[in-house]
Amino acid sequence: MAVSITYDAGDEKATKDARKAALRLNWRLWTIFQAELTVERTEVPEEIRINMLTLCKFVDKHTIGALVNPTPETLTVLIDINRNIAAGLMEIPVEEDAESDAQAQGQNIAPSDEPPEPPTERINIDTEA
């Protein structure tokens, strides 16, 4: 989606259409989030689920407005949200997950004093399928 801000097809209509396509793709992704968060058996903690659903509602409303006028400024808001969510997901320590799983199974694992290794590859959330 970030590419659509700088994309210039040389034709205003083509540029606008490219931005709209990026918005629709992003909207589909957020619709998937909404669907997963509204099922009865979700493993997401209630507070996070409510916060994410509130964010999904904002993304829906902002996307509708952005589809009417797809300027770089309107897309930047959504791009920033996507990047912040992705950055937050990248920071979830794997060790904490292993520790909580082990504790749930009655095993005792000592936490490591060393910080987790940072991810070596970047996730590109702006690609189309």
KACORRA-V88985 format. One record per residue. N is the residue number from 1. RES is the residue in one letter. PSI is psi as a letter, one per 30 degrees, with the letter a starting at -180 (* if undefined). BURIAL is # if it has 24 or more other ideal C-beta (glycine too) atoms within 12 Angstrom, else .. D_FIRST is the distance of its C-alpha to the first C-alpha in Angstrom with 2 decimals. Layout:
N/RES/PSI/BURIAL/D_FIRST  N/RES/PSI/BURIAL/D_FIRST
//
This chain:
1/M/e/#/0.00  2/A/e/./3.81  3/V/e/./5.36  4/S/f/#/5.39  5/I/e/#/7.40  6/T/f/./9.82  7/Y/k/#/9.98  8/D/j/./13.40  9/A/g/./15.15  10/G/f/./18.31  11/D/k/./18.50  12/E/e/./17.28  13/K/e/./17.12  14/A/e/./15.07  15/T/e/./12.48  16/K/e/#/12.56  17/D/e/./12.42  18/A/e/#/9.28  19/R/e/#/7.57  20/K/e/#/9.64  21/A/e/./8.81  22/A/e/#/5.13  23/L/e/#/7.13  24/R/e/./9.81  25/L/e/#/8.36  26/N/e/#/7.43  27/W/e/#/10.87  28/R/e/./12.53  29/L/e/#/11.79  30/W/f/#/13.28  31/T/e/./16.04  32/I/e/./16.97  33/F/e/#/17.33  34/Q/e/./19.51  35/A/e/./21.57  36/E/e/./22.29  37/L/f/#/23.27  38/T/f/./25.62  39/V/l/./27.74  40/E/e/./31.17  41/R/i/./31.23  42/T/k/./28.34  43/E/g/./28.90  44/V/k/./26.69  45/P/k/./28.97  46/E/e/./29.56  47/E/e/./28.40  48/I/e/./25.01  49/R/e/./24.74  50/I/e/./25.57  51/N/e/./23.18  52/M/e/#/20.24  53/L/e/#/21.36  54/T/e/./21.59  55/L/e/#/18.04  56/C/e/#/17.03  57/K/e/./19.13  58/F/e/./17.47  59/V/e/#/13.93  60/D/e/#/15.65  61/K/e/./17.35  62/H/e/#/14.59  63/T/e/#/12.33  64/I/e/./15.47  65/G/e/./16.01  66/A/e/#/12.59  67/L/f/#/13.12  68/V/e/./16.40  69/N/i/./15.22  70/P/i/#/11.53  71/T/l/./12.12  72/P/e/#/10.25  73/E/e/./12.40  74/T/e/#/11.54  75/L/e/#/7.79  76/T/e/./9.03  77/V/e/#/11.16  78/L/e/#/8.82  79/I/e/#/6.90  80/D/e/./10.58  81/I/e/#/11.75  82/N/e/#/9.63  83/R/e/./10.80  84/N/e/./14.24  85/I/e/#/14.65  86/A/e/./13.81  87/A/e/./16.16  88/G/e/./18.73  89/L/e/./18.75  90/M/f/./19.21  91/E/f/./22.21  92/I/j/./24.15  93/P/k/./27.29  94/V/e/./28.40  95/E/e/./32.01  96/E/e/./31.94  97/D/e/./30.93  98/A/e/./33.76  99/E/e/./36.18  100/S/e/./35.52  101/D/e/./35.83  102/A/e/./39.05  103/Q/e/./40.45  104/A/f/./39.83  105/Q/g/./41.83  106/G/g/./44.57  107/Q/l/./43.94  108/N/j/./44.04  109/I/k/./41.64  110/A/k/./41.98  111/P/k/./38.77  112/S/k/./38.01  113/D/f/./38.54  114/E/k/./36.03  115/P/l/./32.42  116/P/l/./29.95  117/E/k/./28.43  118/P/l/./24.90  119/P/k/./22.37  120/T/f/./22.54  121/E/l/./19.25  122/R/k/./15.72  123/I/k/./13.33  124/N/j/./10.00  125/I/g/#/7.88  126/D/g/#/4.84  127/T/l/./7.52  128/E/k/./8.73  129/A/*/./12.33
//
